[in-house]
Amino acid sequence: MPRSNVVITGLGVVSAIGIGCEDFFQALLDKKSAVTSLLNRVDDRCHVDGNPEPAGLWVGAPILDFEPKQYVKPRKAMKVMCREIQTAFASSLMAIESGDLGEHLPAVADGLLRPHDFGTIFGSEIFYGSPLELSDSIRPCIQEDGRIDSSNFGNAAMKEIMPLWLLKYLPNMPACHVGIYLNSHGPNNSIVLGDVSGPSALIEAAACVDRGVAKVVMTGGTGTRIGTTRLNFRADYPMAETFEPVEHASRPHDPTSTGVVGGEGAASMLVESEEFAKIRGVKPIARLVSYASRFVAAEGMKQPRRCKETSDLGMRSSSAAIQLAIETALKDAKITSKDLGLVVCHGTGDPVADLAERTATQLTVPGVPMVATIASIGHAGSSCGAIDILTGIIALQKQVVPPTLYDARIQPAVPYVSEPVEMEGDYVLCVCHNTEGNATAIVLGRC
């Protein structure tokens, strides 16, 4: 996509190391880790007693201090919001406040921001509820001999499951709830593309603004990899082994890493045209200079088969797609790697995916300082790409390269910094990719 006319005017984040942009970024600067035993989680998701096996499964980065009642409006909407929808809603309200848009909301027909001028586009994923919510419906299906008679489930479910239960877990509901609250009648969409969901949502939001379909769009991503049911599916990434200390268990681009540590979170961004930002008198935080999305099927997609073995090179990644996305974004921005002050990479801890990213970045942006947020907050599902972009925006605004948390005994395979350093350069590149072969590259510039 050619050089964009889109600016970012508001930000919000709910993460395991901090709620709100200042707390989140300061935690990055302080090299704080949220990775811990999932026995310490405080939400209503899965818990176990004793010594859980396998031990690596029960390591993650849960958010321990999120209180949805502080954010969700109206509160009665909470009964049809799962945790991922709640965090998305909360981060959106923060972005509204950050972008000084509150006085224009809800959008009205005779206001500066009319309903059809406002869009909501979110990166999302399949939301899984707790199996306990279905236990009363499953119990009548269990026969005396232990066999399951599924024919009893329908009648039992009609009696035992809340009629609005399904609304809690639909992937399009983050955009829906935010849109209803804002009275947004403009473009509304949900992008479900795994890790690249958030960046892809931002790309679509920017396209809507550039085409004049909307003046302002709320965009971002939300997700988790530590939900009860999500913990049971590990075929897309290998599971990290236990590590001492546990705070260093998530190890992106660490040659000794064996897998991915899960996390959760949400990030939102308010994007609008530079002209409209001037009209309402708000100073942009950063400029969306260029963006690119590319797809080159990973070997696992070609076969087709899922795998989580660390020896299956290329099965869960596409270095070609990552390289193409970066090259295109830099070309459209009319810059080279020498103009970059930071690369926010998508290191996950999976040695296969990380190798693909290293191969691509060494060819396109060699030597540029990198940061990997997953080291601190784990892999937060479909929010990770959005959180990375938010990280790049704040780093650019503050002109600082944040350090990446890693064990001092290990030499990382990419140019992390061990302490915060002043950024050299006026641009930041945010890279994201998924296991199927999608890759995105976002170039951000100073305003």
C-alpha positions as CSV (number, residue, x, y, z in Angstrom):
1,M,0.0,0.0,0.0
2,P,1.4,3.5,-0.9
3,R,2.2,6.1,1.8
4,S,-0.8,6.5,4.0
5,N,-2.7,9.6,5.3
6,V,-3.6,7.9,8.5
7,V,-2.5,8.9,12.0
8,I,-2.9,7.2,15.4
9,T,-4.4,9.5,18.0
10,G,-5.4,7.2,20.9
11,L,-4.1,4.0,22.5
12,G,-5.2,1.5,25.1
13,V,-3.9,-1.8,26.4
14,V,-4.8,-4.5,28.9
15,S,-1.8,-6.7,29.5
16,A,-0.3,-9.0,32.1
17,I,2.5,-6.6,32.9
18,G,0.4,-3.5,33.0
19,I,-3.1,-2.0,32.3
20,G,-2.8,1.3,30.5
21,C,-0.1,2.5,28.2
22,E,2.2,4.1,30.8
23,D,2.2,1.1,33.1
24,F,2.6,-1.3,30.3
25,F,5.6,0.4,28.7
26,Q,7.3,1.2,32.0
27,A,7.1,-2.5,32.8
28,L,8.8,-3.2,29.5
29,L,11.5,-0.7,30.3
30,D,11.9,-2.4,33.8
31,K,12.1,-5.8,32.1
32,K,9.1,-7.0,34.1
33,S,7.9,-10.6,33.4
34,A,4.3,-11.7,34.0
35,V,5.1,-15.4,33.3
36,T,4.3,-17.6,36.3
37,S,2.6,-20.8,37.2
38,L,-1.1,-20.8,36.1
39,L,-1.9,-22.0,39.6
40,N,-1.6,-18.3,40.5
41,R,-4.3,-17.1,38.2
42,V,-7.3,-15.3,39.8
43,D,-9.9,-15.6,37.0
44,D,-12.5,-18.3,36.6
45,R,-10.5,-20.3,34.1
46,C,-8.9,-23.7,34.7
47,H,-7.2,-24.5,38.0
48,V,-5.5,-27.6,39.3
49,D,-4.3,-28.8,42.7
50,G,-1.0,-30.3,43.6
51,N,1.8,-30.8,41.0
52,P,0.2,-30.3,37.5
53,E,1.4,-32.5,34.6
54,P,2.8,-31.8,32.2
55,A,4.4,-28.9,34.1
56,G,5.1,-26.8,31.0
57,L,1.4,-26.7,30.2
58,W,0.7,-24.9,33.4
59,V,3.0,-22.0,32.8
60,G,1.6,-18.8,31.4
61,A,1.2,-15.0,31.7
62,P,-2.3,-14.3,33.2
63,I,-3.6,-10.9,33.9
64,L,-3.9,-10.7,37.6
65,D,-5.3,-7.2,38.3
66,F,-8.1,-6.7,35.7
67,E,-11.5,-5.7,37.1
68,P,-14.0,-5.5,34.3
69,K,-16.5,-3.6,36.4
70,Q,-14.2,-0.6,36.2
71,Y,-14.6,-0.5,32.4
72,V,-17.6,-2.2,31.0
73,K,-20.6,0.1,30.3
74,P,-23.4,-0.7,30.9
75,R,-22.4,-3.3,33.5
76,K,-25.3,-5.5,32.6
77,A,-23.5,-6.2,29.3
78,M,-20.9,-8.2,31.2
79,K,-23.2,-11.2,31.3
80,V,-22.8,-11.6,27.5
81,M,-19.0,-10.8,27.5
82,C,-16.3,-13.4,27.9
83,R,-13.0,-12.2,29.3
84,E,-11.5,-11.5,25.8
85,I,-14.4,-9.2,25.0
86,Q,-14.1,-7.4,28.3
87,T,-10.4,-6.7,27.8
88,A,-11.1,-5.4,24.3
89,F,-13.8,-3.1,25.5
90,A,-11.6,-1.8,28.3
91,S,-8.7,-1.1,26.0
92,S,-11.1,0.8,23.6
93,L,-12.3,3.1,26.4
94,M,-8.6,3.9,27.2
95,A,-8.0,4.7,23.5
96,I,-11.0,7.0,23.5
97,E,-9.7,8.8,26.5
98,S,-6.2,8.9,25.2
99,G,-7.4,10.4,21.9
100,D,-9.6,13.1,23.5
101,L,-12.7,11.8,21.6
102,G,-15.0,11.4,24.6
103,E,-16.7,14.8,24.1
104,H,-17.9,13.6,20.6
105,L,-19.4,10.3,21.9
106,P,-21.7,8.7,21.4
107,A,-21.7,9.8,17.7
108,V,-24.8,11.8,16.8
109,A,-26.2,12.9,13.5
110,D,-25.6,16.7,14.1
111,G,-22.2,16.3,15.8
112,L,-18.6,16.7,14.5
113,L,-18.5,12.9,14.4
114,R,-21.6,11.4,12.9
115,P,-22.5,7.7,13.4
116,H,-21.6,6.6,9.9
117,D,-18.2,8.4,10.2
118,F,-17.1,6.0,12.9
119,G,-15.9,2.4,12.3
120,T,-14.9,-0.5,14.5
121,I,-12.6,-3.2,13.2
122,F,-11.0,-5.8,15.5
123,G,-8.6,-8.7,15.3
124,S,-10.3,-11.6,17.0
125,E,-10.3,-15.4,17.3
126,I,-12.5,-18.2,18.4
127,F,-13.4,-17.7,22.1
128,Y,-13.7,-20.8,24.2
129,G,-15.7,-20.9,27.4
130,S,-15.2,-22.9,30.5
131,P,-16.4,-26.6,30.2
132,L,-18.0,-26.1,33.6
133,E,-20.6,-23.9,31.9
134,L,-21.9,-27.0,30.1
135,S,-21.5,-29.5,32.9
136,D,-25.2,-29.4,34.0
137,S,-26.2,-30.1,30.4
138,I,-23.7,-32.9,29.9
139,R,-24.6,-34.7,33.2
140,P,-27.9,-36.0,32.0
141,C,-26.1,-37.6,29.1
142,I,-24.0,-39.9,31.3
143,Q,-25.6,-43.3,31.6
144,E,-25.3,-45.6,34.7
145,D,-22.6,-47.7,32.9
146,G,-20.5,-44.5,32.1
147,R,-21.4,-44.3,28.4
148,I,-22.6,-41.0,26.9
149,D,-26.0,-40.8,25.3
150,S,-25.7,-37.5,23.3
151,S,-29.4,-37.6,22.4
152,N,-30.2,-36.2,25.9
153,F,-28.0,-33.2,25.4
154,G,-30.4,-31.0,23.4
155,N,-33.3,-31.0,25.9
156,A,-30.8,-30.6,28.8
157,A,-29.1,-27.7,27.1
158,M,-32.3,-25.9,26.6
159,K,-33.0,-26.0,30.3
160,E,-29.6,-25.5,31.8
161,I,-27.7,-23.1,29.4
162,M,-28.4,-19.4,29.6
163,P,-30.2,-18.4,26.3
164,L,-27.6,-15.7,25.6
165,W,-24.7,-18.0,26.3
166,L,-23.5,-18.1,22.7
167,L,-23.2,-14.3,22.5
168,K,-20.4,-14.5,25.0
169,Y,-18.1,-16.3,22.7
170,L,-18.8,-15.1,19.1
171,P,-15.5,-13.7,17.5
172,N,-17.3,-10.6,16.1
173,M,-18.6,-9.5,19.5
174,P,-15.6,-7.2,20.5
175,A,-16.3,-5.0,17.5
176,C,-20.0,-5.3,18.1
177,H,-20.0,-4.2,21.7
178,V,-17.5,-1.4,21.1
179,G,-19.6,-0.3,18.1
180,I,-22.8,-0.2,20.0
181,Y,-21.3,1.8,22.9
182,L,-19.8,4.4,20.5
183,N,-23.0,4.4,18.3
184,S,-20.7,3.6,15.4
185,H,-22.7,2.9,12.1
186,G,-19.6,2.9,9.9
187,P,-17.6,-0.1,8.7
188,N,-17.7,-2.9,11.3
189,N,-15.6,-6.1,10.8
190,S,-13.7,-8.8,12.7
191,I,-10.5,-10.3,11.3
192,V,-9.8,-13.9,12.4
193,L,-6.3,-14.7,11.2
194,G,-4.5,-15.9,14.3
195,D,-1.4,-13.9,15.2
196,V,-1.8,-11.4,12.4
197,S,-5.4,-10.6,13.3
198,G,-4.6,-7.3,15.0
199,P,-2.2,-5.9,12.3
200,S,-4.7,-7.0,9.6
201,A,-7.5,-5.2,11.3
202,L,-5.3,-2.0,11.5
203,I,-4.6,-2.4,7.7
204,E,-8.3,-2.6,7.0
205,A,-9.0,0.3,9.3
206,A,-6.4,2.5,7.5
207,A,-7.8,1.5,4.1
208,C,-11.3,2.6,5.3
209,V,-9.9,6.0,6.4
210,D,-7.9,6.5,3.2
211,R,-10.9,5.7,1.0
212,G,-13.1,8.0,3.0
213,V,-15.4,5.2,4.1
214,A,-14.9,6.4,7.7
215,K,-13.3,9.4,9.4
216,V,-12.3,7.6,12.6
217,V,-11.9,3.8,13.2
218,M,-11.4,2.0,16.5
219,T,-9.2,-1.0,15.8
220,G,-7.0,-3.5,17.7
221,G,-7.0,-7.1,18.8
222,T,-7.9,-9.3,21.7
223,G,-7.1,-12.9,22.6
224,T,-5.7,-15.6,24.8
225,R,-3.7,-18.8,24.7
226,I,-4.4,-19.7,28.4
227,G,-8.2,-20.2,28.3
228,T,-9.4,-23.5,29.6
229,T,-10.2,-25.1,26.2
230,R,-7.4,-23.3,24.4
231,L,-4.8,-24.9,26.7
232,N,-5.9,-28.3,25.3
233,F,-5.0,-27.4,21.7
234,R,-1.3,-27.3,21.1
235,A,-1.0,-28.5,17.5
236,D,-0.1,-25.0,16.2
237,Y,2.9,-24.3,18.4
238,P,5.1,-26.5,20.6
239,M,4.8,-26.2,24.3
240,A,7.6,-24.6,26.2
241,E,9.4,-26.8,28.8
242,T,9.7,-25.6,32.4
243,F,12.6,-23.2,33.0
244,E,14.2,-21.8,36.1
245,P,13.5,-19.1,37.0
246,V,9.9,-19.4,35.6
247,E,9.9,-15.7,34.8
248,H,12.2,-16.5,31.9
249,A,10.2,-19.4,30.5
250,S,9.1,-17.4,27.4
251,R,12.2,-17.1,25.4
252,P,11.8,-15.6,21.9
253,H,14.8,-16.1,19.6
254,D,16.6,-18.0,22.3
255,P,18.6,-20.9,20.7
256,T,17.7,-23.1,23.7
257,S,13.9,-22.4,23.6
258,T,11.6,-25.4,23.0
259,G,8.2,-23.8,22.7
260,V,5.7,-21.1,23.4
261,V,4.3,-19.8,26.7
262,G,0.7,-18.6,26.5
263,G,-0.6,-15.2,27.7
264,E,-3.7,-13.0,27.3
265,G,-4.4,-9.4,26.5
266,A,-6.0,-6.7,24.3
267,A,-4.8,-3.5,22.6
268,S,-6.8,-0.8,20.8
269,M,-5.9,2.1,18.6
270,L,-7.8,5.1,17.4
271,V,-6.9,5.9,13.8
272,E,-8.1,8.8,11.7
273,S,-7.1,11.0,8.8
274,E,-4.6,13.7,9.5
275,E,-7.1,16.3,8.3
276,F,-9.8,15.1,10.7
277,A,-7.3,15.1,13.6
278,K,-6.6,18.8,12.8
279,I,-10.3,19.6,12.7
280,R,-10.9,18.3,16.1
281,G,-7.6,19.8,17.5
282,V,-5.9,16.6,18.6
283,K,-2.2,15.9,18.2
284,P,-1.4,12.6,16.6
285,I,0.8,10.1,18.5
286,A,2.3,8.5,15.4
287,R,1.9,8.3,11.6
288,L,1.0,5.0,9.8
289,V,3.5,5.4,7.0
290,S,3.0,2.2,5.1
291,Y,1.9,-1.4,5.5
292,A,2.0,-4.7,3.7
293,S,0.4,-8.1,4.0
294,R,1.7,-11.2,2.2
295,F,0.9,-14.9,2.2
296,V,3.2,-17.7,1.1
297,A,1.9,-21.0,2.4
298,A,4.0,-22.7,5.1
299,E,4.8,-26.4,4.5
300,G,2.2,-27.4,6.9
301,M,-0.5,-25.7,4.8
302,K,0.8,-27.3,1.6
303,Q,0.7,-30.9,2.9
304,P,-1.8,-30.2,4.7
305,R,-1.0,-31.2,8.3
306,R,-0.6,-29.6,11.7
307,C,2.5,-30.3,13.7
308,K,4.3,-29.1,16.8
309,E,7.6,-30.7,16.4
310,T,10.7,-28.5,16.7
311,S,12.5,-30.4,14.0
312,D,9.9,-29.8,11.3
313,L,11.5,-26.7,9.7
314,G,9.1,-24.6,7.6
315,M,6.0,-26.4,8.9
316,R,4.7,-23.5,11.0
317,S,6.2,-20.4,9.2
318,S,7.1,-18.8,6.0
319,S,10.3,-16.7,5.8
320,A,9.4,-15.8,2.2
321,A,6.1,-14.1,3.3
322,I,7.9,-12.2,6.1
323,Q,10.6,-11.0,3.7
324,L,8.1,-9.9,1.1
325,A,6.0,-8.0,3.6
326,I,9.0,-6.2,5.0
327,E,10.5,-5.4,1.6
328,T,7.1,-4.0,0.3
329,A,6.4,-1.9,3.4
330,L,9.9,-0.3,3.3
331,K,9.6,0.3,-0.4
332,D,6.2,2.0,-0.1
333,A,7.5,4.1,2.8
334,K,10.4,5.1,0.6
335,I,12.9,4.2,3.4
336,T,15.6,1.7,4.0
337,S,16.6,-0.3,7.0
338,K,19.1,2.4,7.9
339,D,16.1,4.8,8.6
340,L,14.7,2.4,11.2
341,G,15.2,2.9,14.9
342,L,13.5,-0.3,16.1
343,V,12.0,-3.5,14.9
344,V,9.2,-4.9,17.0
345,C,9.6,-8.6,16.1
346,H,7.2,-11.5,16.5
347,G,9.5,-13.8,18.3
348,T,7.4,-16.5,20.0
349,G,9.8,-19.0,21.5
350,D,9.0,-21.6,18.8
351,P,12.4,-22.4,17.3
352,V,10.8,-23.1,13.9
353,A,8.8,-19.8,13.6
354,D,11.6,-17.8,15.1
355,L,14.1,-19.2,12.6
356,A,11.9,-18.1,9.8
357,E,11.7,-14.6,11.2
358,R,15.4,-14.4,11.7
359,T,16.1,-15.5,8.2
360,A,13.8,-12.8,6.8
361,T,14.9,-10.0,9.1
362,Q,18.6,-10.7,8.6
363,L,18.1,-10.2,4.8
364,T,15.9,-7.1,5.1
365,V,16.7,-5.2,8.3
366,P,20.1,-6.5,9.5
367,G,21.5,-5.0,12.7
368,V,18.4,-2.9,13.6
369,P,17.6,-3.1,17.3
370,M,14.7,-5.5,18.1
371,V,12.3,-6.0,20.9
372,A,10.1,-9.0,21.6
373,T,7.1,-8.3,23.9
374,I,6.2,-12.0,24.1
375,A,9.2,-12.5,26.4
376,S,7.4,-10.5,29.1
377,I,3.7,-11.2,28.4
378,G,3.7,-14.6,26.7
379,H,1.9,-15.3,23.4
380,A,-1.5,-13.5,23.9
381,G,-3.3,-15.1,21.0
382,S,-4.9,-12.7,18.5
383,S,-3.9,-9.6,20.6
384,C,-0.2,-10.1,20.3
385,G,0.2,-8.3,16.9
386,A,-1.8,-5.4,18.1
387,I,0.2,-5.2,21.4
388,D,3.4,-5.2,19.3
389,I,2.1,-2.2,17.2
390,L,1.1,-0.3,20.3
391,T,4.6,-1.0,21.7
392,G,6.2,0.4,18.5
393,I,4.0,3.5,18.7
394,I,4.9,4.3,22.3
395,A,8.6,3.6,21.7
396,L,8.6,6.0,18.7
397,Q,6.8,8.6,20.7
398,K,9.3,8.4,23.6
399,Q,12.2,7.8,21.3
400,V,13.5,4.9,23.3
401,V,14.3,1.3,22.4
402,P,12.9,-1.0,25.1
403,P,14.9,-3.9,26.3
404,T,13.8,-7.5,25.9
405,L,13.7,-9.8,28.9
406,Y,16.1,-12.7,28.5
407,D,18.2,-14.9,30.8
408,A,21.7,-13.5,31.2
409,R,23.1,-17.0,30.7
410,I,21.7,-17.1,27.1
411,Q,22.9,-15.2,24.1
412,P,19.9,-14.2,22.0
413,A,20.1,-14.7,18.3
414,V,18.8,-11.2,17.3
415,P,20.0,-7.7,18.3
416,Y,18.0,-7.1,21.5
417,V,19.2,-4.4,23.9
418,S,19.7,-5.3,27.5
419,E,18.8,-1.8,28.9
420,P,16.7,1.0,27.4
421,V,18.6,3.1,24.9
422,E,17.8,6.2,22.9
423,M,16.3,5.5,19.5
424,E,18.2,6.4,16.5
425,G,15.8,6.9,13.6
426,D,12.4,8.3,12.8
427,Y,10.7,5.0,11.9
428,V,9.7,1.8,13.6
429,L,8.9,-1.5,11.8
430,C,6.4,-4.0,13.4
431,V,6.5,-7.5,12.0
432,C,3.9,-10.2,12.6
433,H,3.3,-13.7,11.1
434,N,1.2,-16.8,11.8
435,T,1.7,-20.5,11.4
436,E,-0.1,-20.8,8.1
437,G,2.1,-18.4,6.1
438,N,0.5,-14.9,6.6
439,A,2.9,-12.1,7.4
440,T,2.3,-8.3,7.9
441,A,4.7,-5.4,8.1
442,I,3.7,-2.0,9.5
443,V,6.0,1.1,9.2
444,L,5.3,3.8,11.8
445,G,6.7,7.3,11.6
446,R,7.1,10.3,14.0
447,C,4.6,13.1,13.7
